[in-house]
Amino acid sequence: MHRTVVLNVVGLTGELLGDATPNLQRLAREGVMRPLETVLPAVTCTVQSTFTTGLLPSGHGCVANGWYFREIAEVNLWRQANQLVAGEKIWEAARRRDPTFTCAKLFWWYNMYSSADYAVTPRPIYLADGLKLPDIYTDPASLRDELVFRLGEFPLFNFWGPNADIRSTEWIARCARHVYDTRRPTLTLVYLPHLDYNLQRLGPDHPAIKEDLRAVDAVCGELIDHVRKDGARVIVLSEYGIVRVSRAVHINRVLRAHGFLRVRVERGLEKLDAGASDAFAVADHQVAHIYVRSPHRVGEVRELIERLQGVDTVLGQEEKRAAGLDHERSGELVAIAKEDSWFTYYYWLDDEKAPEFARTVDIHRKPGYDPVELFRDPALSMIPLRVAWTLLKKKLGYRYLMNVIPLNASLVRGSHGRLTDRAEAMPLFISTEPGDLPSVVPAGLVKELVLRHLFLEHL
């Protein structure tokens, strides 16, 4: 077997490679680089599940970053149990070929209770008073204390939220190097999220993106050089490309205005009542699963959504089958935004009635993805002092919300989720090992290509 390291550099595309990415450019020149044809929806949990299983969403079941769990009438995003992903995983297939094979899965999603040998993933501690503390989940459990002792506390608040920056990616890279050196896994899967942040905040054409590219390229370069000295093969890939957007589509507000979506009022604030709604959408970047309770109303809902500005197309049962999205977890309809548009989860019609979590970073209670969590509310003055004071009161046992997130979807400048035909805007597959690869690598082929890196002398 050949030790192999896979770096998932989120958001990396051909048009972003250049003078700011000398290490990745060198890897591509010395090996091979191809555009990668991702899957619909082109979002983290779906694409990673296709990478690890070789299946489309209709096979592995991860139809988005979250979905409506019909059996409990709740929307859940960003769950971590690997049991949610159907199909044989890369590491299971490799272990069948050679029982001595081991895999380290580092910050890839659905990383809890998997059959990988080593796992590290974010897992905050939620206290009864509402305080959220940074932490990680590891398998084996002893690895957690070892990593915190050697690397310090995982910078959770630099992994997502208004403070998201290179520090979380640097910590993950140091974690990967430590696990690689001490556990000697045959396959190491590493998630490096840094580009995701400003590509969504600022858009892919903003001048500041060059600094983000330099930062993540430096992290990649150090890790690549370290493992290649040890003889490891390296794959760099990405899940999706991020495009510039200028329009937010409030799909749930439209469904509510037409009487389909219902809310429950709690202390004057509105919560989505999914189980009582005739139709509502789980918005996820540029894709929205629309759940329609009554089959006879599907056509009515489809006509309504197709008329919305910013909606490119709406998939029914036949179209979902053609797209590999015909799974029971999918909505009865799936809306795809135009390239310059994206879907919010917002369902309230008056910001004064927005739920208390709307102005906080709360990825588990929001019934849809919220990229506005990357911003601080510009209307609030002295935000750093406000945050520090609120944290102090929380630590003293008082209950306070970290309500610093705006309700202004127009701030978002980049999104993803829909497919593109432009090769330069596609994600990438780069390898140290030249081989007979197709001109465009399908996401469903990644599992097989990783196995070839592990077991074949020549690709």
C-alpha positions in Angstrom: 0.0 0.0 0.0 1.0 3.6 -0.6 0.3 6.1 2.2 -2.0 8.7 0.8 -3.1 12.1 2.1 -6.3 13.9 0.7 -6.6 17.6 1.3 -10.1 19.0 0.8 -9.4 22.7 0.1 -12.9 24.0 0.1 -13.9 26.4 -2.7 -10.7 26.0 -4.8 -11.3 26.3 -8.5 -9.1 26.6 -11.6 -9.7 30.4 -11.9 -8.4 30.9 -8.4 -5.1 29.2 -9.0 -2.3 31.7 -9.9 0.6 33.6 -8.4 -1.0 33.5 -5.0 -0.9 29.7 -4.9 2.7 28.6 -5.8 2.6 25.4 -3.8 -0.7 24.1 -5.3 0.5 25.2 -8.7 3.7 23.2 -8.3 1.7 20.2 -7.3 -0.4 20.5 -10.4 2.6 20.9 -12.7 4.5 17.9 -11.2 1.4 15.7 -11.2 -2.0 16.1 -12.8 -4.9 18.5 -12.5 -8.5 18.1 -13.7 -11.7 20.0 -13.2 -14.1 18.0 -10.9 -17.7 17.6 -11.8 -19.5 17.9 -8.5 -23.0 16.7 -7.6 -26.3 18.5 -7.0 -26.5 20.0 -4.5 -22.9 21.1 -4.5 -22.7 21.5 -0.7 -20.3 20.1 1.9 -22.2 17.1 3.4 -23.6 15.9 0.0 -20.3 16.1 -1.9 -18.2 14.6 0.9 -20.6 11.7 1.1 -20.3 11.2 -2.6 -16.5 11.3 -2.3 -16.4 8.7 0.4 -19.0 6.3 -1.0 -18.9 6.9 -4.8 -22.7 7.2 -4.7 -25.1 10.0 -5.7 -27.3 11.5 -3.1 -30.1 9.1 -4.1 -27.7 6.3 -2.9 -26.0 7.7 0.2 -29.0 9.8 1.3 -27.3 13.0 2.3 -29.4 15.2 0.1 -28.1 18.5 1.5 -26.3 19.8 4.6 -29.6 18.9 6.4 -33.2 18.0 5.7 -36.6 17.6 7.1 -36.9 14.5 9.3 -40.4 13.7 8.6 -40.7 11.1 11.4 -40.2 13.8 14.1 -41.4 16.8 12.1 -38.1 18.7 12.6 -35.5 20.2 10.3 -32.0 19.2 11.3 -28.8 20.5 9.7 -25.1 19.6 10.4 -25.7 16.4 12.2 -22.6 14.3 12.7 -23.5 10.6 13.0 -21.9 8.6 10.2 -24.9 6.3 10.3 -26.8 8.9 8.3 -24.6 8.1 5.3 -25.5 4.9 3.4 -23.0 2.9 1.3 -19.6 1.4 1.7 -17.0 4.1 2.6 -13.5 4.4 1.2 -11.9 3.1 4.3 -14.2 0.1 4.5 -13.4 -0.8 0.9 -9.6 -0.4 1.5 -9.8 -2.5 4.7 -11.5 -5.4 2.7 -8.5 -5.4 0.4 -5.9 -5.2 3.2 -6.8 -5.7 6.8 -3.7 -3.7 7.9 -5.1 -0.5 6.3 -6.0 2.4 8.6 -7.7 5.7 8.0 -7.6 9.1 9.8 -10.7 11.2 9.1 -9.9 14.8 10.2 -12.8 17.3 10.2 -14.6 15.7 7.2 -18.3 15.7 8.0 -20.3 12.8 9.4 -17.3 11.9 11.5 -18.8 10.5 14.6 -19.2 6.8 15.2 -17.8 5.9 11.8 -15.7 2.8 11.1 -12.6 5.0 10.4 -9.7 4.2 12.7 -9.1 7.8 13.8 -11.5 10.7 13.9 -11.3 14.3 14.9 -14.3 16.7 14.5 -15.7 19.9 16.1 -18.0 19.1 19.0 -18.8 22.2 21.2 -19.9 21.8 24.8 -23.4 23.2 25.3 -24.0 24.2 28.9 -27.4 24.4 30.6 -27.1 28.2 30.9 -26.7 28.6 27.1 -22.9 29.0 27.1 -21.1 27.3 24.2 -17.5 26.1 24.8 -15.0 25.1 22.1 -14.2 21.4 22.0 -13.6 18.4 19.7 -14.8 14.9 19.5 -12.1 12.2 18.8 -11.9 8.5 18.3 -10.1 7.2 20.2 -11.3 9.4 23.0 -7.8 9.8 24.4 -6.7 11.6 21.3 -8.7 14.6 22.4 -6.6 15.4 25.4 -3.5 14.7 23.5 -4.3 17.2 20.8 -5.5 19.9 23.2 -2.3 19.5 25.2 0.0 19.7 22.1 -2.0 22.2 20.0 -4.1 24.2 22.4 -7.9 24.5 22.4 -9.5 24.1 19.0 -10.4 27.6 17.8 -14.1 26.9 17.3 -15.1 30.5 16.9 -12.5 30.9 14.1 -14.0 27.8 12.4 -17.4 29.4 11.8 -19.1 32.8 12.5 -18.0 36.4 12.2 -14.5 35.5 13.5 -13.9 32.7 11.0 -10.4 32.9 9.6 -7.1 31.0 8.9 -6.6 30.0 12.5 -9.0 27.1 12.4 -7.4 25.8 9.1 -3.9 26.1 10.7 -5.0 24.1 13.7 -6.5 21.4 11.6 -3.3 21.2 9.5 -1.2 20.8 12.7 -3.6 18.2 13.9 -3.2 16.3 10.6 0.5 16.4 10.9 0.5 15.1 14.4 -1.9 12.3 13.6 0.0 11.4 10.5 3.3 11.2 12.4 2.1 9.5 15.5 -0.6 7.1 14.2 0.9 6.4 10.8 -2.5 6.0 9.0 -2.5 4.6 5.5 -5.1 7.2 4.4 -5.5 10.7 5.9 -8.5 12.8 5.0 -8.1 16.5 5.9 -10.7 19.3 5.6 -9.2 22.8 5.1 -12.1 25.3 5.2 -10.4 28.7 5.0 -11.4 29.8 1.5 -15.1 29.2 2.3 -15.3 32.3 4.5 -14.4 35.3 2.4 -15.5 33.7 -0.8 -19.0 33.9 0.7 -18.5 37.2 2.5 -16.8 39.1 -0.3 -17.4 37.1 -3.5 -14.7 35.3 -5.7 -13.7 38.4 -7.6 -12.8 40.6 -4.5 -9.1 41.6 -4.4 -8.8 40.4 -0.8 -9.3 36.8 -1.9 -5.7 36.7 -3.0 -4.6 37.0 0.6 -6.8 34.1 1.6 -5.3 32.1 -1.3 -1.8 32.8 -0.1 -2.7 31.8 3.4 -4.3 28.5 2.6 -1.6 27.7 0.0 1.1 28.2 2.7 -0.8 25.8 5.0 -1.1 23.3 2.1 2.5 23.7 1.1 3.9 22.9 4.6 1.6 19.8 4.9 2.4 18.5 1.4 6.1 18.9 1.8 6.0 17.1 5.1 4.1 14.0 3.9 5.9 13.8 0.6 9.3 13.6 2.4 7.8 10.5 3.9 6.9 9.2 0.5 3.2 9.7 0.7 1.0 10.3 -2.3 -1.1 13.5 -2.2 -4.5 14.4 -3.6 -5.9 18.0 -3.4 -9.5 18.3 -4.2 -12.5 20.7 -3.6 -16.2 20.2 -3.2 -17.6 23.1 -5.2 -16.8 26.5 -6.7 -18.3 29.7 -5.2 -19.9 32.2 -7.6 -20.7 35.9 -7.1 -24.3 36.5 -6.0 -26.3 39.7 -5.8 -29.8 38.5 -5.0 -31.3 36.7 -2.0 -34.5 34.8 -2.6 -36.8 34.6 0.4 -38.5 31.4 -0.6 -40.2 30.7 2.7 -41.6 34.2 3.0 -43.3 33.6 -0.4 -44.7 30.3 0.8 -46.0 32.0 4.0 -47.6 34.9 2.1 -49.6 32.4 0.1 -50.8 30.5 3.1 -48.6 27.4 2.9 -46.1 28.0 5.7 -47.3 28.2 9.3 -45.5 29.6 12.4 -45.9 29.1 16.1 -45.7 32.3 18.2 -43.5 32.0 21.4 -43.2 35.1 23.6 -44.0 37.3 20.6 -41.4 35.7 18.3 -42.1 33.3 15.5 -40.8 29.8 15.0 -41.4 27.7 11.9 -44.0 25.0 12.6 -42.9 22.5 10.0 -45.2 19.8 10.9 -48.3 22.0 10.6 -47.2 23.6 7.3 -48.6 22.6 4.0 -45.3 23.6 2.3 -42.0 25.0 3.5 -38.4 25.1 2.2 -35.1 23.9 3.7 -32.8 26.5 2.1 -29.2 25.4 1.6 -27.2 28.0 -0.4 -28.5 27.9 -4.0 -30.7 24.8 -3.5 -33.9 24.5 -1.5 -35.8 21.3 -0.7 -39.5 22.1 -0.6 -41.5 19.8 1.5 -45.2 19.6 0.5 -47.6 17.8 2.9 -50.4 17.1 0.5 -49.6 15.4 -2.9 -52.4 17.3 -4.6 -50.8 20.6 -3.8 -47.4 19.9 -5.3 -48.3 21.3 -8.7 -49.7 24.5 -7.1 -46.5 25.0 -5.1 -44.3 24.3 -8.1 -46.1 26.9 -10.2 -45.7 29.5 -7.4 -41.9 28.9 -7.0 -41.2 28.8 -10.7 -42.5 32.3 -11.0 -40.0 33.7 -8.4 -37.3 36.0 -9.5 -34.0 34.3 -8.9 -35.3 30.8 -9.4 -33.8 29.0 -12.3 -35.7 25.7 -12.2 -37.8 23.5 -10.0 -37.2 19.7 -10.0 -40.2 17.3 -9.6 -39.9 13.6 -9.3 -38.6 12.8 -12.7 -36.1 15.7 -12.7 -34.9 14.6 -9.2 -34.3 11.1 -10.5 -32.3 12.4 -13.5 -30.2 14.5 -11.0 -29.6 11.7 -8.6 -31.7 13.4 -5.9 -34.7 11.0 -5.8 -34.3 10.0 -2.2 -37.1 9.9 0.5 -35.2 12.6 2.4 -35.5 15.0 -0.5 -38.3 17.5 -0.7 -41.3 16.8 -3.0 -39.7 19.6 -5.0 -36.2 21.0 -5.3 -35.6 24.6 -6.3 -32.4 25.7 -8.0 -31.4 29.3 -7.9 -30.0 31.3 -10.8 -26.3 31.7 -10.7 -26.5 35.2 -9.2 -29.0 34.2 -6.5 -29.2 32.2 -3.3 -32.0 31.1 -0.9 -32.4 32.4 2.6 -34.2 30.4 5.3 -36.1 33.5 6.5 -39.8 32.9 7.1 -40.8 35.8 9.2 -42.3 38.9 7.6 -41.3 41.4 10.4 -37.8 41.4 11.8 -39.2 42.4 15.2 -40.7 38.9 15.3 -37.7 37.0 14.1 -36.8 34.1 16.5 -34.1 34.8 19.1 -31.7 32.5 17.3 -31.9 34.5 14.1 -29.4 37.1 15.3 -27.0 34.5 16.7 -24.6 31.8 15.4 -26.9 28.8 15.8 -26.4 26.2 13.0 -28.5 23.5 14.6 -31.7 25.5 15.5 -32.0 27.4 12.2 -34.2 25.5 9.7 -31.9 26.3 6.9 -28.3 27.4 6.1 -27.5 31.0 7.1 -24.3 32.5 5.6 -25.1 35.8 7.3 -23.6 34.2 10.4 -20.3 35.2 8.8 -21.0 38.9 9.5 -21.3 41.1 12.5 -24.3 43.5 12.5 -22.9 46.8 11.3 -25.7 48.6 13.1 -24.3 47.6 16.5 -21.6 49.8 17.9 -18.5 48.6 19.9 -19.2 45.0 19.0 -15.9 43.6 20.5 -16.7 45.2 23.9 -20.3 44.1 23.6 -19.2 40.5 23.0 -16.6 40.5 25.8 -19.1 41.9 28.2 -21.8 39.4 27.2 -19.3 36.5 27.6 -18.3 37.7 31.0 -21.9 37.8 32.1 -22.4 34.3 30.7 -19.5 33.0 32.6 -20.9 34.5 35.8 -24.0 32.4 35.2 -26.3 35.0 33.6 -28.3 34.1 30.5 -27.6 36.4 27.6 -27.8 35.9 23.8 -24.8 36.6 21.6 -27.1 38.5 19.3 -24.6 40.2 17.0 -25.6 38.7 13.6 -27.5 41.0 11.2 -30.7 40.1 9.4 -29.4 41.6 6.1 -29.1 38.9 3.5 -27.8 41.4 0.9 -24.4 41.3 2.7 -23.6 37.9 1.2 -21.6 38.1 -2.0 -20.8 34.5 -2.8 -22.7 31.2 -2.8 -22.7 27.7 -4.3 -24.9 24.6 -4.7 -26.0 24.7 -8.3 -23.9 23.1 -11.0 -21.8 25.0 -13.6 -20.6 24.0 -17.1 -17.6 26.5 -16.9 -14.5 24.3 -16.4 -12.6 27.2 -14.8 -15.4 27.6 -12.2 -15.5 23.9 -11.3 -13.8 22.4 -8.2 -10.5 20.6 -8.8 -8.8 17.2 -8.5 -5.0 17.5 -8.3 -2.7 14.5 -7.7 1.0 13.9 -7.3 0.5 10.8 -9.5 0.0 11.3 -13.2 -2.4 8.8 -14.7 -5.1 8.1 -17.1 -7.8 10.4 -15.8 -10.9 11.6 -17.7 -10.8 15.2 -18.9 -13.3 16.0 -16.1 -13.3 13.9 -13.0 -16.8 13.0 -11.7 -17.2 13.3 -8.0 -18.5 9.7 -7.9 -15.1 8.5 -9.2 -13.1 10.0 -6.3 -13.5 7.0 -4.1 -12.1 4.7 -6.8 -9.2 7.1 -7.5 -8.3 7.2 -3.8 -8.2 3.4 -3.8 -6.0 3.4 -6.9 -3.6 5.8 -5.1 -3.5 3.4 -2.1 -3.1 0.1 -4.0 -1.7 0.6 -7.5 1.9 1.2 -8.5 0.8 3.4 -11.4 -2.6 5.1 -11.9 
